[in-house]
Amino acid sequence: MAQRPSVKGVADIVALIDGLRTVTGRARITWYLAFGGLFLDAYANAALSAGLGPMTDQMHLSSTQISVLTATAPFLAILFNPVGGWLATRIGRVPPLLVAKVFAVAGALLAAFSGDFTTVWLGRVLVGVAYGVDFAVAMALLAEYTPKASSGRLNLWQAVWYCATTGNLVLALGFYQLDVGQDIWRWSLGSAGVIAAVLLVLQWLFLVESPAWLASKGRLEDAVRSLRRIYGIDAVAAPDAGTAGEHTAAPAVGLRDAGLLFKGAYLPRTVLSSVISLGQGLQYFAVGWYLPVISLTIFGESFEKATIGSMVFNAVGIVGGLASAWCGRRMGLRLSSAWGFGGVCVALVLMGLTFGKAPLVVAFCLPVLFILCHSAGPGANGKSIAALSYSSDVRALGTGVTGMVGSFGSVIGLYVFPQIKDALGLAHTFLVLAVVPLLGMLTCLAVKWDPTRTDASPDDEQPDEQGPALPGSSPAAAPAR
C-alpha cells in the first residue's frame, strides 16, 4: 500500500496540487463555479450598458446622472477590492464570495424594480460592492485551485468576461423581441439578479475552502480534508513532524500590512501587475467610446443592428480571451502583455491618424485589432500575474490591491477621457491614449518577473523575520531584489 503524503504546511499543499497535470473531477466543478462569479461581474456591468438608453429616456436622466450610474460600480470596486482581499485573508475564500452574491441579488432586484434615479443608484452601489469583493477573492481562489502546469488557464477570465457581455446583449435582443418597450432595462438588470441567485445556491453547495488558506491558518486537518474533497488526494496532516509547527500558521495579514506588497522581491511584482491592470483599464475606454460609433456606422442605427454590431466586437474579445491562455503559456504573462500593449499602441495610433478618412473596412478592422491585442494580452494578465505572484497569506490582499488599481483606470476612463474627447476630438484622443499602452509595454520589458517562468512557488519562499509574505529573504539576509 502506497504511503500517504504528509502535510506540514502550505508548501506541502502547493506541492501536491502542482503535482497534478490539470484540473479534473470535483476540482473542475469548483473551478468553474469560482469563474461563475467573474461571469456575473461582467454581466451585471453589461446589463446597465445595454439598458442605459431606454432607462435614460424613461427616467429623463441628466448627463451627470448617467455618469454617476456608469461609474458607481468601478468606484465602489476601488474601495472593496482590498476589503475583499482582507476578508478572504481573515475568514477564508468562500464566505466573501457567498456574501458578494447576496449583495448582487439585492442590488439587481432593487435597481430592476426601482421607480427613480436614487433607487437605481442604490442598487448599483450594492452591485459595486459585490463586484469589488468577488473579483479580488475569486482570482485568489482560482490561483490556489490551479496546478502550476495549468496556471495559464487563469487568463480565461477574459474570455468569460466577453462571453458575459455578449450573453447580456443576446438577452437584450430577446427582451426587445418580446416588445417590453422602455422597460427593457429592468429585464436586463433583473436577469443579473437571477444569475446571482443561481450562483449563490451552487457556490454554497459545491465550493470548497482553499486547502492552501486553511494550511496557512494552521488548520491542517481541514486542509487535507479539502484536498481530498477537491482533488481526491488522500494526504495526512503531520503538524508534529520535525519542525513543522513553526511553519504551520502564518501571522494574520490585514489592510495595514499592504506595505508588504511594496517591499523586497514583492515590489517589482506589485509594480508589474498594477501597471498592467491600470493600463488595460485606461486603454479599454478608447475602444469603449469608439465601439458605438463603429456599430452605428457599419450596422445601422436601429437597436437590433447596433446591438448585433456590439456582439461582433465582443466575439473578437472572446477569441482574444481564449487565445490569452495560449499566449501566456507560450510567451509568459509578462511578454504576452508587452506584445499586447504594443499591438494596442499601433492600433490607437492608426485609429487617430485615419479616423474619418479610412474606408469602412479599415475603420472596422482597427478596433478589431485593438480588442484582439487587448484581450489576448494585458486585458487578462494583470489580474493573473497578481494571483500567481504572492504567497497564500497575502495572495487575496495582493489581488485586491491590483484590482483596486485597475478600477482606478476604469473611473479615470469614464470621467477624464470623455473630457479629452470633447476638447481635442476623437482622432487626437486616440493619439493621446496611445501613450498608455506604450508605457505599459516599456514597464513589461523593464520588470523581469514572470510567475509562469519560475520553478518555485511563492509559498516555497521563506518569510521575512519581521512578518509574512516577504519572499526572497531569510532571517539572516536582506530582502532579495
C-alpha positions in Angstrom: 0.0 0.0 0.0 1.4 3.4 -1.0 2.3 5.7 1.8 0.0 8.7 2.2 1.7 12.0 1.7 2.1 14.1 4.8 1.1 17.8 5.0 3.1 20.0 7.4 2.2 23.4 5.9 1.3 25.5 2.9 4.3 24.4 0.8 3.2 20.7 1.0 -0.3 21.6 -0.1 1.0 23.6 -3.0 3.4 20.8 -4.0 0.6 18.2 -4.0 -1.6 20.4 -6.2 1.2 21.3 -8.5 2.0 17.6 -8.9 -1.3 17.4 -10.9 -1.2 18.0 -14.6 -4.6 19.6 -15.0 -7.9 20.4 -13.2 -10.2 17.4 -13.2 -13.2 15.9 -11.5 -14.6 17.8 -8.5 -11.9 20.4 -8.9 -13.2 21.3 -12.3 -16.7 21.9 -10.9 -15.4 24.2 -8.1 -13.0 25.9 -10.6 -15.9 26.8 -13.0 -18.1 27.9 -10.1 -15.4 30.3 -9.0 -15.2 31.6 -12.6 -19.0 32.0 -12.5 -18.6 35.0 -10.1 -16.5 36.7 -12.7 -19.1 36.0 -15.3 -21.7 37.6 -13.1 -19.5 40.7 -12.5 -19.2 41.2 -16.3 -22.8 40.5 -16.9 -24.0 43.0 -14.2 -21.9 45.7 -15.8 -23.1 44.9 -19.3 -26.7 44.8 -18.1 -26.6 48.5 -17.2 -24.9 49.4 -20.5 -27.4 47.5 -22.6 -30.4 49.2 -21.0 -28.9 52.7 -20.4 -30.5 54.3 -23.4 -34.1 53.2 -22.6 -33.6 54.0 -18.9 -32.4 57.5 -19.8 -35.5 58.1 -21.9 -37.9 56.7 -19.3 -36.4 58.4 -16.3 -35.3 61.6 -18.1 -31.8 61.2 -16.7 -29.3 64.1 -17.0 -25.8 63.6 -18.3 -24.5 63.9 -14.7 -26.8 61.2 -13.5 -25.7 58.9 -16.4 -22.1 59.4 -15.5 -22.8 58.7 -11.8 -24.6 55.4 -12.6 -21.9 54.3 -15.0 -19.0 55.0 -12.7 -20.6 53.8 -9.4 -19.7 50.1 -9.7 -16.0 50.7 -10.6 -15.7 53.4 -8.0 -17.0 51.1 -5.3 -14.7 48.4 -6.6 -11.8 50.7 -5.7 -12.8 50.6 -2.1 -14.0 47.0 -1.9 -11.3 45.2 -3.9 -8.8 45.5 -0.9 -11.7 44.9 1.6 -12.5 41.6 -0.2 -8.8 40.7 -0.1 -8.8 41.4 3.6 -11.9 39.4 4.3 -10.5 36.5 2.3 -7.3 36.6 4.3 -9.1 36.6 7.6 -12.2 34.4 7.2 -11.4 32.3 4.1 -12.0 32.5 0.4 -15.6 31.0 0.2 -17.6 33.2 2.7 -16.8 36.5 1.0 -17.8 35.0 -2.4 -21.2 34.0 -0.9 -21.7 37.4 0.7 -20.9 39.0 -2.7 -23.7 37.0 -4.4 -26.2 38.2 -1.7 -25.3 41.8 -2.4 -25.5 41.2 -6.2 -29.0 39.7 -5.9 -30.2 42.6 -3.7 -28.6 45.2 -5.9 -30.1 43.8 -9.1 -33.6 43.5 -7.7 -33.5 46.9 -6.1 -32.5 48.5 -9.4 -34.9 46.4 -11.6 -37.9 47.4 -9.6 -36.9 51.0 -8.9 -39.0 54.0 -9.8 -36.5 56.8 -9.6 -32.8 57.6 -10.0 -31.9 57.3 -6.3 -33.2 53.8 -6.0 -31.4 52.7 -9.2 -28.2 54.2 -7.9 -28.5 52.4 -4.5 -28.9 49.2 -6.4 -25.7 49.9 -8.4 -24.0 50.6 -5.1 -24.8 47.1 -3.9 -23.7 45.7 -7.2 -20.4 47.6 -7.0 -19.7 46.2 -3.5 -20.3 42.7 -4.9 -18.1 43.3 -7.9 -15.2 44.6 -5.8 -15.3 41.8 -3.2 -15.9 39.0 -5.7 -13.2 39.8 -8.2 -10.4 40.1 -5.7 -11.3 36.8 -3.9 -12.2 34.7 -6.9 -8.9 35.3 -8.6 -7.0 34.3 -5.4 -9.1 31.2 -5.0 -8.7 30.2 -8.7 -4.9 30.6 -8.3 -4.9 28.3 -5.3 -7.1 25.7 -7.0 -5.0 25.6 -10.2 -1.9 23.4 -10.6 1.2 25.2 -11.8 1.1 23.4 -15.2 -2.3 24.8 -15.8 -1.7 28.3 -14.5 -2.3 29.8 -17.9 -6.0 28.8 -17.6 -6.4 31.8 -15.2 -6.4 34.0 -18.3 -9.6 32.5 -19.4 -11.4 35.0 -17.1 -11.1 37.5 -20.0 -13.0 35.2 -22.4 -15.6 34.7 -19.6 -15.9 38.4 -19.4 -16.7 38.9 -23.1 -19.0 35.8 -23.0 -20.9 37.5 -20.3 -21.3 40.8 -22.1 -22.3 39.0 -25.3 -24.8 36.9 -23.4 -26.4 40.0 -22.0 -26.6 41.6 -25.4 -28.3 38.4 -26.7 -30.9 38.5 -23.9 -31.4 42.2 -24.6 -32.3 41.3 -28.2 -34.7 38.7 -26.8 -36.4 41.1 -24.5 -36.6 43.6 -27.4 -38.5 41.0 -29.5 -40.9 40.5 -26.6 -41.9 44.1 -27.0 -41.2 45.2 -23.4 -40.6 48.7 -24.6 -38.5 51.1 -22.5 -38.7 48.6 -19.6 -36.1 46.6 -21.3 -33.5 47.9 -18.8 -35.5 46.4 -16.0 -35.4 43.0 -17.6 -31.7 43.3 -18.3 -30.8 44.3 -14.7 -33.2 41.8 -13.2 -31.7 38.9 -15.2 -28.4 39.6 -13.5 -30.2 39.0 -10.2 -31.4 35.7 -11.4 -27.9 34.6 -12.3 -26.6 35.8 -9.0 -29.2 33.8 -7.1 -28.4 30.6 -9.0 -24.7 31.1 -8.4 -25.3 31.7 -4.7 -27.0 28.4 -4.3 -24.5 26.4 -6.4 -21.4 28.0 -4.7 -22.9 27.4 -1.3 -23.5 23.7 -2.2 -20.3 22.9 -4.1 -17.5 25.4 -3.3 -14.7 24.0 -1.1 -12.4 26.2 1.0 -8.9 26.6 -0.3 -6.6 24.0 1.2 -3.7 26.5 1.0 -5.6 29.1 3.0 -6.6 26.5 5.6 -3.0 25.4 5.9 -1.8 28.9 6.3 -4.0 29.2 9.3 -2.7 26.1 10.9 -5.8 24.1 10.2 -4.1 21.1 8.7 -6.8 18.6 9.3 -9.3 20.8 7.5 -6.7 21.4 4.7 -6.2 17.7 3.9 -10.0 17.2 4.1 -10.5 19.9 1.4 -7.6 18.5 -0.6 -9.4 15.1 -0.6 -12.8 16.6 -1.5 -11.5 18.7 -4.4 -8.7 16.5 -5.9 -9.1 13.1 -4.4 -5.6 13.4 -2.9 -5.5 11.2 0.3 -3.0 13.1 2.5 -2.4 13.1 6.2 -1.9 16.1 8.5 1.5 16.0 10.2 1.7 19.1 12.5 4.2 17.4 14.8 6.6 16.2 12.3 10.0 17.7 12.6 9.9 21.5 12.8 6.5 21.7 11.1 5.0 23.6 13.9 6.9 26.7 13.2 5.7 26.8 9.6 2.1 25.8 10.2 0.3 29.0 10.9 1.1 32.3 9.2 0.7 35.6 11.1 -2.5 37.4 10.4 -2.3 39.8 7.5 -4.6 42.8 7.3 -5.0 46.0 5.3 -2.4 47.7 7.4 0.1 45.1 6.1 -0.4 46.2 2.4 3.0 47.8 2.6 4.5 44.3 2.4 3.4 44.3 -1.2 5.9 47.1 -1.9 8.9 45.6 -0.2 11.7 43.3 -1.2 11.0 40.9 -4.1 7.3 41.7 -4.0 7.9 45.3 -5.1 8.6 44.6 -8.8 5.7 42.0 -8.9 3.3 44.6 -7.5 4.5 47.3 -9.8 4.2 45.0 -12.9 0.7 43.7 -12.0 -0.5 47.1 -11.0 0.8 48.8 -14.2 -0.7 46.1 -16.4 -4.1 46.3 -14.6 -4.1 50.1 -14.7 -3.0 50.3 -18.3 -5.6 47.8 -19.6 -8.3 49.6 -17.7 -7.4 53.0 -19.1 -6.9 51.9 -22.7 -10.0 49.9 -23.0 -12.1 53.0 -22.8 -10.6 54.3 -26.0 -12.5 51.5 -27.8 -15.3 51.7 -25.3 -16.1 55.1 -26.6 -15.4 54.2 -30.2 -17.5 51.0 -30.5 -20.9 52.7 -30.6 -19.6 54.9 -33.5 -18.4 51.8 -35.4 -21.5 49.8 -34.7 -23.9 52.6 -35.8 -21.8 53.4 -38.9 -21.5 49.8 -40.1 -24.6 48.0 -38.8 -27.1 50.8 -38.9 -28.9 53.0 -36.3 -31.6 50.6 -35.2 -31.4 49.0 -31.8 -31.1 45.5 -33.3 -28.4 46.3 -35.7 -26.4 48.4 -33.2 -26.7 45.5 -30.7 -25.6 42.9 -33.2 -22.6 45.2 -34.1 -21.6 45.3 -30.4 -21.9 41.5 -30.3 -19.5 41.2 -33.2 -16.8 43.2 -31.4 -17.4 41.2 -28.2 -17.0 38.0 -30.2 -13.5 39.2 -31.1 -12.9 39.7 -27.3 -13.9 36.1 -26.7 -11.4 34.9 -29.3 -8.7 37.0 -27.7 -9.6 35.9 -24.2 -9.3 32.3 -25.3 -6.0 33.0 -27.0 -4.6 34.7 -23.9 -4.2 31.3 -22.2 -2.2 30.0 -25.2 -0.1 33.2 -25.4 0.6 33.2 -21.7 1.8 29.6 -21.9 4.0 30.1 -24.9 5.5 33.6 -24.1 4.8 34.0 -20.4 2.4 36.5 -18.9 4.9 39.4 -19.0 6.0 39.2 -22.6 2.4 38.4 -23.9 1.4 41.6 -22.0 4.2 43.6 -23.7 3.2 42.3 -27.2 -0.4 43.1 -26.4 0.3 46.6 -25.3 2.4 47.1 -28.4 -0.4 46.0 -30.7 -2.9 48.3 -28.9 -0.5 51.2 -29.2 -0.2 50.6 -33.0 -4.0 50.3 -33.3 -4.6 53.5 -31.4 -2.0 55.5 -33.5 -3.6 54.2 -36.7 -7.1 55.0 -35.5 -6.0 58.5 -34.6 -4.3 59.1 -38.0 -7.1 57.6 -40.1 -10.2 58.5 -38.2 -12.9 59.9 -40.6 -10.6 59.3 -43.6 -10.3 55.5 -43.9 -12.7 53.2 -45.7 -15.3 51.4 -43.5 -13.5 48.1 -43.7 -10.4 49.7 -42.2 -12.4 51.6 -39.7 -13.9 48.2 -38.7 -10.6 46.3 -38.6 -8.6 48.7 -36.4 -10.9 48.4 -33.4 -10.9 44.6 -34.0 -7.1 44.7 -33.8 -7.3 46.7 -30.6 -9.7 44.3 -28.9 -7.8 41.2 -30.0 -4.4 42.6 -28.7 -6.0 43.9 -25.6 -7.9 40.7 -24.6 -5.1 38.3 -25.6 -2.5 40.2 -23.6 -2.8 42.8 -20.8 -6.6 42.6 -20.6 -6.3 39.2 -18.8 -2.7 39.3 -17.5 -2.8 42.0 -14.8 -5.0 40.0 -12.5 -3.5 36.7 -13.4 0.0 37.8 -12.6 -1.2 39.2 -9.3 -2.9 36.0 -8.4 0.2 33.9 -9.1 2.9 36.3 -7.6 2.1 36.2 -3.9 2.1 33.5 -1.2 -1.2 32.3 0.2 -1.1 34.5 3.3 -1.2 37.7 1.2 -2.5 36.5 -2.2 -6.0 37.8 -1.7 -4.7 41.1 -0.4 -2.4 41.4 -3.5 -5.2 40.7 -6.0 -7.4 43.1 -4.1 -4.8 45.9 -4.4 -4.2 45.2 -8.0 -8.0 45.2 -8.7 -8.3 48.5 -6.9 -5.6 50.0 -9.2 -7.4 48.6 -12.3 -10.7 50.1 -11.1 -8.9 53.5 -10.9 -8.3 53.1 -14.6 -12.0 52.5 -15.2 -13.1 55.5 -13.2 -10.4 57.7 -14.9 -11.5 56.5 -18.3 -15.2 57.2 -17.5 -14.6 60.8 -16.4 -11.3 62.1 -17.9 -11.2 60.6 -21.4 -14.7 62.0 -22.5 -13.4 65.4 -21.5 -10.3 64.9 -23.6 -12.5 63.9 -26.5 -14.6 67.0 -26.2 -11.6 69.2 -26.0 -9.4 67.6 -28.7 -11.7 65.5 -30.8 -11.8 61.7 -31.1 -8.9 61.4 -33.5 -6.5 63.3 -31.3 -7.8 61.4 -28.2 -6.7 58.1 -29.7 -3.2 59.6 -30.3 -3.0 60.8 -26.6 -4.3 57.4 -25.4 -1.5 55.6 -27.3 0.9 56.8 -24.5 -0.9 54.4 -22.1 -0.1 51.1 -23.9 3.4 52.4 -24.7 4.2 52.9 -21.0 2.7 49.6 -20.3 4.8 47.9 -22.8 8.0 49.6 -21.5 7.2 48.5 -17.9 6.7 44.9 -19.0 10.0 44.9 -20.7 11.8 46.6 -17.8 10.4 44.3 -15.0 11.6 40.8 -15.5 9.3 38.9 -13.1 7.0 36.2 -14.6 5.4 33.6 -12.3 5.0 31.2 -15.2 8.7 31.2 -15.8 9.9 30.2 -12.4 10.1 26.8 -10.8 9.5 27.9 -7.3 6.1 28.7 -5.9 5.7 31.9 -3.8 4.7 29.6 -0.9 8.1 27.9 -1.1 9.9 31.2 -0.4 10.9 31.8 3.2 9.0 34.5 5.1 10.9 37.6 6.3 11.7 37.7 10.0 9.6 40.8 10.5 6.4 39.3 9.1 4.8 37.1 6.5 4.8 37.3 2.7 8.2 38.9 2.0 9.9 36.5 -0.3 13.4 36.1 -1.3 14.9 36.6 2.1 15.9 34.7 5.2 16.3 35.7 8.8 19.9 36.4 8.3 19.7 38.1 4.9 18.3 41.3 3.5 15.3 41.0 1.2 16.2 39.9 -2.3 15.9 42.4 -5.1 
